Amino acid sequence: MIVAHYHEMLDHYGAVTGVNMARKHLGWYTKGLHGSAEFRNTVNFIDDHRAVLASLAEFYARFDPSADRRAAA
């Protein structure tokens, strides 16, 4: 859902404005989760839309218990 919303914002606003507009939404999606303040402080300074997506995936990977099993395989 988050990634789809992010892509929709990029499609609608374009890469530069879309990244800027998406930042507040990413903050809302992560608010209250462990490490969210650090994530927001980092992602708010990333201009490349692909790097933001990679940071988002990295942030949420820590909450996916199957990610540990895939890494160990």
CORFEN-V307081 format. One record per residue. N is the residue number from 1. RES is the residue in one letter. SS is DSSP state (a for helix, b for strand, c for the rest). PHI is phi in radians with two decimals (999 if undefined). D_CENTER is the distance of its C-alpha to the mean C-alpha in Angstrom with 2 decimals. Layout:
n,res,ss,phi,d_center
N,RES,SS,PHI,D_CENTER
N,RES,SS,PHI,D_CENTER
This chain:
n,res,ss,phi,d_center
1,M,c,999,11.25
2,I,a,-1.14,7.68
3,V,a,-1.14,7.45
4,A,a,-1.09,10.98
5,H,a,-1.09,10.56
6,Y,a,-1.06,8.18
7,H,a,-1.12,10.94
8,E,a,-1.10,13.58
9,M,a,-1.18,12.74
10,L,a,-1.12,12.95
11,D,a,-1.12,16.10
12,H,a,-1.31,17.59
13,Y,a,-1.72,17.10
14,G,c,1.59,16.85
15,A,a,-1.11,14.44
16,V,a,-1.19,15.37
17,T,a,-1.20,15.68
18,G,a,-1.05,12.84
19,V,a,-1.07,10.31
20,N,a,-1.10,12.38
21,M,a,-1.21,12.68
22,A,a,-1.26,9.09
23,R,a,-0.97,8.53
24,K,a,-1.16,10.82
25,H,a,-1.20,9.43
26,L,a,-1.10,6.00
27,G,a,-1.08,8.71
28,W,a,-1.15,10.82
29,Y,a,-1.12,8.76
30,T,a,-1.71,8.48
31,K,c,-0.95,11.94
32,G,c,1.56,14.57
33,L,c,-1.50,12.80
34,H,c,-1.01,14.14
35,G,c,1.51,12.49
36,S,a,-1.19,10.34
37,A,a,-1.11,12.54
38,E,a,-1.11,12.12
39,F,a,-1.02,8.32
40,R,a,-1.09,8.89
41,N,a,-1.10,11.86
42,T,a,-1.38,10.35
43,V,a,-1.19,7.52
44,N,c,-1.20,10.33
45,F,c,-1.96,12.47
46,I,c,-1.67,10.72
47,D,c,-1.69,12.48
48,D,c,-1.38,11.94
49,H,a,-1.10,9.78
50,R,a,-1.24,9.87
51,A,a,-1.18,8.92
52,V,a,-1.11,5.67
53,L,a,-1.09,5.13
54,A,a,-1.12,6.97
55,S,a,-1.13,5.41
56,L,a,-1.11,2.55
57,A,a,-1.10,6.07
58,E,a,-1.12,7.96
59,F,a,-1.07,6.98
60,Y,a,-1.33,7.90
61,A,a,-1.08,10.69
62,R,c,-1.18,12.66
63,F,c,-1.71,13.21
64,D,c,-1.81,14.50
65,P,a,-1.11,18.17
66,S,a,-1.28,18.85
67,A,a,-1.12,16.65
68,D,a,-1.14,19.42
69,R,a,-1.16,22.09
70,R,a,-1.16,20.71
71,A,a,-1.19,20.49
72,A,a,-1.37,24.02
73,A,c,-1.30,25.48
